[in-house]
């Protein structure tokens, strides 16, 4: 037997690589558009494609076993929206129930959208994407994925990639590592991975955190626990009120059509939100007083609001969760729940030792400490064979990136409902795809114009404007922004609802081929 020499070996290896690549290309399914994720953004985007660009071939790849995204991932007790469903719901599908909805209600609503619009045949569940590669030769994205039910490797090609995977890693929540965690004799649970066998009946429970998750979880378990303590390093702002919209109730009494009610109520909510947001910048002390007065009205004048519910930052520098019927504060008032504002020194066998020296006993510790930021699905991106570092790109209006062709990312609002921006981005994508077809263009990529090339570049989000922990921890992974509106991720829905439809698709910021 004659062994191949080095040159022959390289030739054989190259031939085998080409053969495998050719075989993969032949077996790859092709679509005009590939949507990543079947959550609230992905399902909405699929609807808009069918409604605005009928005849466009598309597929939705989802890693989980069903649709729903956040509302499927999170299974902890009491899981509900912290945005009203009149604006978090789709503009094309009236929401007819209470504004703050449970995960089950949201999933049911999304299921109706899928059924009513024939979207199910377009969705592939249990498909985990590993890589996405752009070729300027073919003007195609090649997406490699694995079917998690069978382990089968599958390939797709697409003209356009629509990233609707959200902003956090669904597989694992963020839990800080505190000294002594391994010594705790009870169970430590992150809400994102809530175990089916967790028995909280009569137990002493500590919930670490003070955001929307803690505010949702605590009232849901307070009646079952022996006692539940919300342990926070610093306070958070909350809004309280009825889980109802009086205007919607009145319009239903007048037998107004649900489609009209949906649009009228959305406009009223958005108007009120715009006013509240503006006042939080112009008159922060007045807004602060309004928020704290709502809590004081439930807990009474003797409760230490200053320590436990008065943040050091101005309103809206972090997200404000709505607490329907003030249920969190009713639980505190009843004595079934309590709040401790302190820092953790270490975990111990029986619970948590605080830096003040106080000991909190616990049977179960729940770390409602946030998310791990997910930058475009943890997918390995390459452009013409070169690994893509998104942190070296500049964002075009928070949805496209310099140097990245034929791709849009849906990243919603912090101060308004996520879906409002998903709808605006969908309109833009459909308009862009139609524009490309008219031009006969196969490729579009954002690029800095001559007048933009010397502008200062900064972090994705201005920390003075908005600074949640999950963004601050991983800001270095995100694209940069410029000092002009086109090159920033705005948080102003009330401006973008007029700006997005007016985007000039022939502006020099878009380079076509």
Secondary structure, 3 states (H helix, E strand, C coil): CCCCCHHHHHHHHHHHHHHHHHHHHHHCEEEEEEEECCCHHHHHHHHHHHHHCCCCCEEEECCCCCCCCHHHHCCCCCCECCCCHHHHCCCCCCCCCCCCCEHHHHHHHHHHHHHHCCCHHHEECCEEEEEEEEECCCCEEEEEEEECCCCCEEEEEEEEEEECCCCECCCCCCCCCCCCHHHCCCEEECHHHCCCCCCCCCCEEEEECCCHHHHHHHHHHCCCCCEEEEEECCCCCEEEECCCCHHHHHHHHCCCCHHHHHHHHHHHHHHHHHHHHHHHHHCHHHHHHHHHHHHHHHHCCCCCHHHHCCCCCCCCCCCCEEEECCHHHHHHHHCCEEEEECCEEEECCCEEEECCCCEEECCEEEECCCCCECCHHHCEEEECCEECCHHHCEEECCCEECCCCCEEECCCCCCCCHHHHHHHHHHHHHHHHHHHHHHCCCCEEECCCHHHCCCCCECCCCCCCCCCHHHHHCHHHCCEECCCHHHCCCCCHHHHHHHHHHCCCCCCCEEEC
